[in-house]
Amino acid sequence: MLVTDHAVDSVLGVSHAELSEAMGRRWFHKTGALRPEATFGWNALNKALRYGNLGTDQVRLVGGDVATEELFHRAVAGGSRVYHRIAPQAVHRGLDSGGTLVIDQLDLVDPWADQVARALSGVFSARVQANVYASLRGAPGFGAHRDTHDVFVVQGSGRKHWTVAPGDGTDEVRLTMEPGDVLYLPEGTTHDVATHAQGSLHITFAVPRPNLQELLTWRAADSGGTFLRTAVDPSDPAAAAASVAQWAGRVVGEADIRRFLEDAVGGAMAPSCTNLPYACGDPSVLEGLSARRSFVCVLPDGATDHARVLARLTATDRTPVKELLADVAVDDPVAVVGDLMRWGLIDVSET
């Protein structure tokens, strides 16, 4: 059971309805959608570089006079364990010489990026990944190109010049992203970017929407079994085509599609709310805490009481657990809240 929080406005700068209407159909640029200080800026980037435990496969430099491998100090601990730390001087030289610093999977190391990614995941029912691009000098982008996924962009600092060619017969559009602006591009939209002379920091959220090929691959792996290994008779291709059509019509129903989407979200956007020490203690202490939910949750089939509790929570504001327990109409609210806490679908704390 996929349960989402539609109150995404404060996190995405656009409503669930606006984004759902545009999904896969049209691009848009919304100016001043978010407060710049509430997004991801240079201070947050410095913190991610210092404390994010970033892997060498997550950070790269495009352009500039510094090789990507120079961005890390390499050390050995305990005689065998190799670890890497960011080399500040190399990062500074790289950006000062015109390079663009790229960090992949920012959502794994930054709370704001994780929150935005989960809000988008709830809208699109897809795995979402955040990448950050930081430049200190004016520079061209990667050339005009089309992505094989939808793109949601937030401008954190500086300016970025975009050229968008919708491909619907209309003329290309040139625009400048300012701090707090958001941009949505459906899959296949041709675009090019260039950094303003004073630099830019923007975050791109890649949204690979589930497609029919993935659905059929997932279903075949789940239930194809011996049937899909049946040899095709070259003398009777019509029989093979009829068999496949019959199998596909039999094994892919609405319930299967819902489970496919749940698997796509549940596996890729796994719950990440650890609740120590409360998840391992006496549930009676919960009344002194507050809670908020994740934007996207996958519940076991039949967990209607758990869905009711989630419906009383939001992903952006905290609710006192005492108030929640008193108001929610379920038979054993303490047990249900305890389950959600242990499953990592809600976050509880003393604040």
MOMO-V182101 format. One record per helix or strand of 2 or more residues. SS is the DSSP state (a for helix, b for strand). FROM is the first residue (numbers start at 0). TO is the last residue. Records with the same first field share a line. If there is no record, write none. Layout:
SS=FROM-TO / FROM-TO
//
This chain:
b=1-3 / 27-29 / 58-61 / 71-76 / 80-85 / 99-102 / 127-134 / 138-139 / 149-164 / 172-176 / 181-184 / 189-206 / 289-292 / 295-297 / 318-319 / 345-348
a=8-11 / 15-21 / 35-37 / 41-50 / 67-70 / 87-95 / 105-107 / 110-123 / 211-222 / 226-228 / 236-250 / 253-267 / 277-279 / 282-287 / 303-310 / 320-326 / 332-341
//
